[in-house]
Amino acid sequence: MVGFFEMKKINLYIILVTLSSIFIACSKSNEGCTDPTATNYNPDAKEDDGSCSYKTSANTGGPTPSPIEIPQLFLQNINPPIIPNNNPQTVEGITLGRKLFYDPILSGNGTQACASCHMPEFSFSDSAKFSTGITGAMGDRQSMPLYNLAWNYGEKFFWDGRSNSLEAQALGPVINPVEMNNTWPNAVASLQATSTYPTLFDAAFGTTTIDSTLVAKALSQFERTLISANSKFDRFLLGQESLTLSEANGFAIFDDPDRGDCAHCHGTANNPLWTDNLFHNNGLDNDASFVDLGRALVTGDPNDNAKFKTPSLRNLIYSAPYMHDGRFKTLDEVIDHYSTGVTISSTIDPLMELQANGGSNLTPSEKADLKAFLLALSDSEFINNPDFQAP
């Protein structure tokens, strides 16, 4: 009998040890690296165990080149993109820039990221007329969409062109009191104190010492990958798809200086950017009604009063409201402005050839066709591209 009970105890002990091992194993299976940018990222891990590892310049021989993939229509019609010699595109730099773009760590209170005002579903713009900063303060210009930035040949960024490079543009929002309301020393200290960013900067730039210049370089590398070139009209030009009669009529109106008169500033079929990236007064207000002097605030030249950067016409279906001040809620309102709402002022662009008539005076059917064409410049692949979403 003693032997029997001793055997029962041994068997019970074995069962308990086995169950404990299974429980521990299950617990361990819920742990792992939860950072998608790490080389050992575990998508099944529920809890980070501090095991994340990253590529570094020391163990890879330097960052991996990642040249921009230039769309066919761009290759055929326009000059190559502008890539600074001191900031070439790399896999590691783009990965870091994407992480930074979506990380609120750059803001003064850790609540706002670049993507808070530049959301992919709105063509990397904001559906609000004016974006709200971390203090609740509201800006006074509509958030500009972000795409095809590497082809901004004049390298003038923002509505008023105050930044002379994409890298310089990336520095501004962090310290703007109406936006992220931070200082660069504070932002850099926050990044430096993390367990992940020093290693990511080392992989991208060969140093674990972070500074604002490297942050701006990484952000710019990611932003230069935001390329939109697959709209229905692009596919039409490539012989891959046909336009409807309304869309074709709309393009003819757009291109006609006696009707749409749009091509002067936005280009035509041989300009896949659909902007000249220059600054114009497009007849929104008379002199007495100028509230925002636009380009003149940068140049100090009164001849630049109320001139703003020409926005691209791509992805208008996603990027309402429109104009620098978001005054038009719908595309129909925009078309109405150019049809009958043009206002004369001392700096109105001479390219607005139909200004004396208040606009192009389109008929309702012409307006409908023009709208159909403009919507054919929409690129749903762009706003849904997984490479552009939050990591």
Backbone torsions as a table, in degrees:
resi	resn	phi	psi	omega
1	MET	NA	-38.9	179.7
2	VAL	-62.3	-42.6	179.4
3	GLY	-62.1	-37.2	-179.6
4	PHE	-63.8	-48.2	-178.9
5	PHE	-67.4	-35.5	177.3
6	GLU	-63.5	-40.2	178.4
7	MET	-63.8	-38.8	179.0
8	LYS	-62.4	-42.3	-180.0
9	LYS	-63.2	-42.3	-179.7
10	ILE	-63.1	-43.8	179.7
11	ASN	-63.1	-40.7	179.8
12	LEU	-64.1	-40.0	179.0
13	TYR	-63.1	-43.9	179.3
14	ILE	-60.9	-41.9	-179.8
15	ILE	-63.3	-44.3	-179.2
16	LEU	-63.9	-42.8	178.5
17	VAL	-62.3	-42.2	179.9
18	THR	-63.0	-45.9	179.2
19	LEU	-62.3	-40.3	179.1
20	SER	-62.7	-41.1	179.7
21	SER	-63.7	-41.4	178.7
22	ILE	-63.8	-43.8	180.0
23	PHE	-61.6	-44.5	179.5
24	ILE	-64.6	-41.5	179.9
25	ALA	-62.6	-41.7	178.9
26	CYS	-63.6	-41.0	179.7
27	SER	-63.1	-43.0	-178.5
28	LYS	-65.4	-33.2	-178.1
29	SER	-66.8	-18.4	178.0
30	ASN	-85.4	-6.9	-179.8
31	GLU	-104.3	159.6	178.7
32	GLY	156.4	-167.6	179.5
33	CYS	-84.6	123.0	-176.7
34	THR	-104.4	6.1	-178.9
35	ASP	-93.7	115.9	-177.6
36	PRO	-63.0	-18.8	-179.4
37	THR	-84.4	-7.3	-178.4
38	ALA	-80.5	155.5	-180.0
39	THR	-72.4	-23.2	-179.5
40	ASN	-112.8	32.3	178.5
41	TYR	-56.1	131.9	178.5
42	ASN	-115.0	104.0	-176.6
43	PRO	-65.1	-16.0	-179.6
44	ASP	-91.4	-10.2	-177.7
45	ALA	-70.8	135.3	178.6
46	LYS	-100.2	-20.3	-176.8
47	GLU	-137.5	130.0	-179.1
48	ASP	-74.1	131.2	-177.7
49	ASP	-106.2	11.0	177.6
50	GLY	78.6	14.8	-175.2
51	SER	-95.4	2.0	-175.0
52	CYS	-57.9	138.2	175.6
53	SER	-129.4	153.1	-173.3
54	TYR	-134.2	154.0	171.3
55	LYS	-67.4	139.4	174.7
56	THR	-127.6	160.1	179.5
57	SER	-62.2	-26.3	-177.9
58	ALA	-70.2	-37.3	-175.8
59	ASN	-101.7	3.6	177.4
60	THR	-119.7	-5.6	-177.4
61	GLY	80.7	14.1	179.6
62	GLY	117.1	166.0	179.9
63	PRO	-62.4	153.9	-178.6
64	THR	-90.2	118.5	179.6
65	PRO	-56.9	141.2	179.5
66	SER	-141.9	75.2	-176.9
67	PRO	-59.1	147.8	177.2
68	ILE	-63.5	135.0	174.9
69	GLU	-84.1	109.5	-173.7
70	ILE	-85.2	123.6	179.8
71	PRO	-62.0	153.9	-174.5
72	GLN	-58.5	-44.8	-178.8
73	LEU	-65.5	-30.6	176.7
74	PHE	-69.0	-43.3	178.5
75	LEU	-60.1	-38.5	-175.1
76	GLN	-75.9	-29.3	-165.2
77	ASN	-120.3	-23.2	-173.7
78	ILE	-133.4	169.8	-177.9
79	ASN	-69.6	163.2	179.1
80	PRO	-62.0	159.7	177.9
81	PRO	-68.1	158.1	177.7
82	ILE	-91.4	113.5	176.5
83	ILE	-121.5	113.9	-177.8
84	PRO	-59.5	141.1	178.9
85	ASN	-61.5	-29.3	-178.4
86	ASN	-92.2	8.7	177.5
87	ASN	-148.9	63.6	179.1
88	PRO	-67.7	153.6	179.4
89	GLN	-71.9	128.9	176.2
90	THR	-135.3	155.8	177.3
91	VAL	-57.3	-45.6	-175.9
92	GLU	-70.5	-37.4	178.8
93	GLY	-67.2	-41.5	178.6
94	ILE	-65.3	-43.4	178.4
95	THR	-59.5	-45.3	178.4
96	LEU	-64.4	-44.6	-179.5
97	GLY	-61.6	-39.6	178.2
98	ARG	-63.9	-42.6	179.0
99	LYS	-63.4	-43.4	179.6
100	LEU	-65.2	-38.3	-177.2
101	PHE	-59.5	-34.9	-176.5
102	TYR	-99.9	0.9	-174.6
103	ASP	-98.6	122.1	179.1
104	PRO	-72.7	2.4	-178.4
105	ILE	-60.4	-23.1	-177.9
106	LEU	-76.7	-16.0	-177.6
107	SER	-86.2	162.3	-174.4
108	GLY	-61.4	-32.7	-179.6
109	ASN	-117.9	12.5	176.1
110	GLY	70.4	27.6	-177.3
111	THR	-117.5	-10.4	-173.0
112	GLN	-132.0	131.2	177.4
113	ALA	-110.5	172.3	173.2
114	CYS	-55.1	-40.2	-177.3
115	ALA	-69.6	-10.6	177.7
116	SER	-65.8	-30.6	179.5
117	CYS	-112.4	-7.1	179.2
118	HIS	-130.0	81.6	-172.8
119	MET	-94.5	135.4	-176.5
120	PRO	-57.2	-36.3	-177.5
121	GLU	-67.8	-17.0	176.9
122	PHE	-109.9	32.5	-178.2
123	SER	60.0	39.4	-177.5
124	PHE	56.7	42.3	173.1
125	SER	-127.0	-158.9	-178.2
126	ASP	-131.5	135.5	180.0
127	SER	-76.0	-11.4	176.8
128	ALA	-82.0	150.8	177.2
129	LYS	-57.9	-47.0	175.5
130	PHE	-131.1	139.7	179.4
131	SER	-78.7	151.6	-179.9
132	THR	-105.5	131.9	-179.8
133	GLY	-84.3	-174.2	-172.9
134	ILE	-70.4	-21.5	-179.7
135	THR	-91.5	-2.2	-175.0
136	GLY	93.0	-6.2	176.7
137	ALA	-68.8	148.6	-176.9
138	MET	-111.5	138.3	177.3
139	GLY	-69.9	177.4	-179.5
140	ASP	-122.0	10.7	173.1
141	ARG	-137.3	150.9	180.0
142	GLN	-71.2	139.9	179.7
143	SER	-63.3	125.1	-177.2
144	MET	-76.5	139.4	172.7
145	PRO	-61.7	155.6	-179.2
146	LEU	-121.8	109.8	171.0
147	TYR	-170.1	155.1	179.3
148	ASN	53.9	34.4	-175.1
149	LEU	-71.0	-24.1	-178.8
150	ALA	-71.4	-11.1	179.6
151	TRP	-103.9	18.3	174.9
152	ASN	-83.9	84.2	-167.5
153	TYR	-63.8	-32.0	178.0
154	GLY	-76.6	-12.3	179.9
155	GLU	50.8	47.2	172.6
156	LYS	-114.8	116.8	-174.9
157	PHE	-115.4	161.3	-168.8
158	PHE	78.7	164.6	-179.8
159	TRP	-57.4	-32.4	-177.2
160	ASP	-103.5	2.4	175.9
161	GLY	69.9	28.9	-173.7
162	ARG	-76.7	-15.5	178.0
163	SER	-106.6	136.6	-173.4
164	ASN	-98.4	9.9	174.0
165	SER	-162.5	162.0	177.7
166	LEU	-65.9	-34.9	177.6
167	GLU	-63.7	-41.8	178.6
168	ALA	-66.3	-37.3	178.7
169	GLN	-62.1	-38.6	-176.4
170	ALA	-65.7	-22.5	-177.6
171	LEU	-76.0	-30.5	-169.0
172	GLY	-65.1	-51.3	-173.7
173	PRO	-59.6	-30.1	-177.8
174	VAL	-62.4	-39.7	-175.9
175	ILE	-100.7	-0.7	177.2
176	ASN	-70.2	121.9	-177.1
177	PRO	-64.3	-20.1	179.3
178	VAL	-88.0	-13.5	-177.7
179	GLU	-110.1	-101.6	-175.8
180	MET	-83.7	-18.3	170.3
181	ASN	51.3	50.4	179.7
182	ASN	-125.4	179.1	168.6
183	THR	-116.9	154.4	179.4
184	TRP	-67.0	-38.0	174.8
185	PRO	-57.6	-40.9	178.4
186	ASN	-66.8	-44.1	-178.9
187	ALA	-62.7	-43.6	179.2
188	VAL	-64.5	-41.1	179.0
189	ALA	-62.0	-38.4	178.7
190	SER	-64.3	-43.3	178.6
191	LEU	-65.5	-42.9	-176.7
192	GLN	-64.8	-28.7	-176.3
193	ALA	-80.6	-8.5	-179.5
194	THR	-80.8	163.6	178.2
195	SER	-84.4	-14.2	-173.2
196	THR	-104.7	-42.2	-169.7
197	TYR	-64.5	-41.8	178.8
198	PRO	-55.5	-39.8	179.2
199	THR	-68.1	-38.8	179.3
200	LEU	-67.2	-38.1	176.7
201	PHE	-67.7	-35.8	176.9
202	ASP	-63.3	-41.4	179.2
203	ALA	-65.1	-37.4	-175.3
204	ALA	-84.8	-36.1	-170.4
205	PHE	-130.4	1.5	175.7
206	GLY	78.2	20.6	177.3
207	THR	-150.8	144.3	175.1
208	THR	-91.2	-3.9	178.8
209	THR	-87.9	113.6	-174.1
210	ILE	-89.4	142.3	170.5
211	ASP	-145.0	171.7	-174.6
212	SER	-64.4	-33.5	180.0
213	THR	-61.9	-43.2	179.8
214	LEU	-70.1	-35.3	175.2
215	VAL	-60.5	-47.5	-179.3
216	ALA	-63.4	-37.5	178.3
217	LYS	-64.1	-44.3	-179.7
218	ALA	-65.0	-46.2	177.6
219	LEU	-57.8	-42.2	-178.5
220	SER	-66.4	-38.4	177.5
221	GLN	-60.4	-45.1	178.2
222	PHE	-64.0	-45.8	-176.4
223	GLU	-64.1	-29.4	177.8
224	ARG	-71.0	-16.0	176.4
225	THR	-82.6	-9.6	-177.8
226	LEU	-78.4	84.9	-174.8
227	ILE	-112.3	128.6	177.7
228	SER	-115.3	116.9	-175.8
229	ALA	-156.1	24.5	-176.9
230	ASN	-131.4	51.0	174.7
231	SER	-84.5	171.8	176.9
232	LYS	-60.6	-38.8	-179.1
233	PHE	-68.9	-34.5	173.5
234	ASP	-59.6	-46.8	-178.8
235	ARG	-66.2	-32.7	174.8
236	PHE	-62.8	-46.2	-179.5
237	LEU	-64.3	-28.2	178.7
238	LEU	-87.2	1.9	179.4
239	GLY	76.1	21.3	-175.5
240	GLN	-101.5	-13.1	-175.1
241	GLU	-155.5	154.0	179.7
242	SER	-103.3	151.7	174.7
243	LEU	-89.2	153.0	169.4
244	THR	-72.4	165.0	177.9
245	LEU	-60.0	-39.8	-179.9
246	SER	-64.8	-43.6	179.3
247	GLU	-63.8	-41.8	179.3
248	ALA	-65.1	-42.8	176.5
249	ASN	-62.3	-39.8	-179.6
250	GLY	-62.6	-39.8	177.5
251	PHE	-66.0	-38.4	177.6
252	ALA	-62.9	-39.6	177.0
253	ILE	-65.9	-45.5	178.8
254	PHE	-54.5	-42.1	-172.6
255	ASP	-84.9	-9.7	-174.5
256	ASP	-90.3	116.7	-179.2
257	PRO	-64.9	-16.0	178.5
258	ASP	-94.0	-2.6	178.6
259	ARG	-127.4	-88.3	-178.9
260	GLY	-67.8	-43.1	179.2
261	ASP	53.8	44.4	-174.7
262	CYS	-99.6	-23.2	-168.0
263	ALA	-69.9	-21.0	-178.2
264	HIS	-56.0	-43.9	-175.6
265	CYS	-101.2	-27.1	-174.1
266	HIS	-105.6	-5.3	-179.7
267	GLY	76.8	-173.6	-178.1
268	THR	-136.9	-154.8	-170.8
269	ALA	-60.7	-24.5	-179.8
270	ASN	-90.4	10.0	175.0
271	ASN	-125.4	89.3	-176.0
272	PRO	-67.2	-5.9	176.8
273	LEU	-78.9	-28.4	-177.8
274	TRP	58.8	34.9	172.9
275	THR	-161.1	151.5	172.1
276	ASP	-93.4	-3.0	-179.1
277	ASN	57.3	27.1	177.5
278	LEU	-109.7	-173.1	-172.8
279	PHE	-119.7	130.5	-175.8
280	HIS	-140.9	152.3	165.4
281	ASN	-97.3	113.1	-173.3
282	ASN	-101.1	24.3	170.7
283	GLY	77.8	35.8	178.6
284	LEU	-79.9	-36.8	-173.1
285	ASP	-142.2	158.9	169.5
286	ASN	-86.3	172.6	-173.9
287	ASP	-57.0	-40.9	-176.5
288	ALA	-67.1	-19.5	-176.3
289	SER	-101.4	4.1	178.6
290	PHE	-62.9	119.6	176.4
291	VAL	-104.0	-43.0	179.8
292	ASP	-113.8	119.1	-176.5
293	LEU	-82.6	-3.1	171.7
294	GLY	59.3	-126.6	-174.9
295	ARG	-57.3	-31.4	-178.8
296	ALA	-62.0	-26.5	178.0
297	LEU	-66.4	-21.2	179.5
298	VAL	-94.4	-45.5	-174.4
299	THR	-87.5	-23.1	-175.0
300	GLY	75.2	7.9	-177.5
301	ASP	-97.8	118.2	179.8
302	PRO	-61.8	-18.7	175.8
303	ASN	-69.5	-13.0	177.4
304	ASP	-97.3	5.9	-179.7
305	ASN	-55.1	130.9	175.1
306	ALA	63.6	23.6	172.9
307	LYS	-96.5	133.9	-178.9
308	PHE	-133.3	160.8	-177.8
309	LYS	-64.3	137.0	176.3
310	THR	-69.5	118.0	177.2
311	PRO	-78.2	153.4	174.2
312	SER	-69.7	154.2	179.0
313	LEU	-93.6	2.9	176.7
314	ARG	-70.9	145.7	168.4
315	ASN	62.3	31.4	179.5
316	LEU	-63.2	-27.3	-179.7
317	ILE	-63.6	-22.8	-177.2
318	TYR	-101.5	-16.8	-163.2
319	SER	-110.8	19.0	174.8
320	ALA	-63.5	152.8	0.4
321	PRO	-79.2	174.5	-169.1
322	TYR	-118.3	162.7	-175.2
323	MET	79.0	167.5	-175.7
324	HIS	-60.9	-27.6	-178.7
325	ASP	-108.5	11.2	176.9
326	GLY	60.7	28.4	-172.7
327	ARG	-72.2	-25.7	-178.6
328	PHE	-102.8	120.7	-176.4
329	LYS	-79.8	-27.1	-174.7
330	THR	-128.8	160.2	175.9
331	LEU	-65.7	-31.7	176.7
332	ASP	-60.8	-40.1	178.4
333	GLU	-64.4	-37.8	177.8
334	VAL	-62.3	-47.1	-179.4
335	ILE	-63.9	-39.2	176.8
336	ASP	-61.0	-39.8	178.8
337	HIS	-58.1	-50.5	-177.5
338	TYR	-72.2	-19.2	179.6
339	SER	-82.2	-45.7	-174.9
340	THR	-140.4	0.5	-171.8
341	GLY	-109.6	8.1	-177.1
342	VAL	-65.9	130.2	-177.8
343	THR	-109.5	133.0	-179.3
344	ILE	-78.3	139.5	172.8
345	SER	-148.5	173.1	-176.1
346	SER	-67.7	-21.5	-177.1
347	THR	-114.4	12.2	179.7
348	ILE	-58.9	142.2	-173.6
349	ASP	-68.6	131.0	178.1
350	PRO	-62.7	-17.2	176.2
351	LEU	-69.4	-15.9	175.7
352	MET	-77.7	72.9	-169.3
353	GLU	-65.0	-23.1	-177.4
354	LEU	-98.0	15.7	-174.4
355	GLN	-61.8	-33.9	-177.2
356	ALA	-63.3	-24.0	179.1
357	ASN	-95.1	9.3	-177.7
358	GLY	80.3	0.1	-179.0
359	GLY	140.3	-162.4	-173.7
360	SER	-87.1	-10.2	177.1
361	ASN	51.5	54.1	179.3
362	LEU	-73.0	150.5	173.9
363	THR	-78.6	163.4	177.6
364	PRO	-55.4	-39.4	-179.3
365	SER	-70.8	-35.5	176.5
366	GLU	-65.6	-39.9	176.9
367	LYS	-60.9	-43.4	-179.2
368	ALA	-63.6	-40.6	179.5
369	ASP	-68.3	-41.6	178.6
370	LEU	-61.4	-41.6	178.1
371	LYS	-62.5	-41.6	179.8
372	ALA	-60.6	-41.3	177.5
373	PHE	-64.3	-46.4	-177.9
374	LEU	-60.6	-37.2	178.5
375	LEU	-70.4	-21.7	176.6
376	ALA	-72.8	-5.1	174.4
377	LEU	-92.0	10.0	-179.6
378	SER	-81.6	141.0	-175.2
379	ASP	-127.6	90.6	-177.7
380	SER	-68.7	-28.9	177.6
381	GLU	-60.9	-36.7	-178.8
382	PHE	-62.6	-50.7	-174.8
383	ILE	-72.6	-16.1	-179.4
384	ASN	-107.0	4.3	-178.1
385	ASN	-60.0	119.4	-177.7
386	PRO	-62.4	-24.8	179.0
387	ASP	-70.4	-15.3	-177.8
388	PHE	-102.0	-5.8	-177.0
389	GLN	-83.7	172.0	178.3
390	ALA	-60.0	135.2	-179.0
391	PRO	-72.1	NA	NA
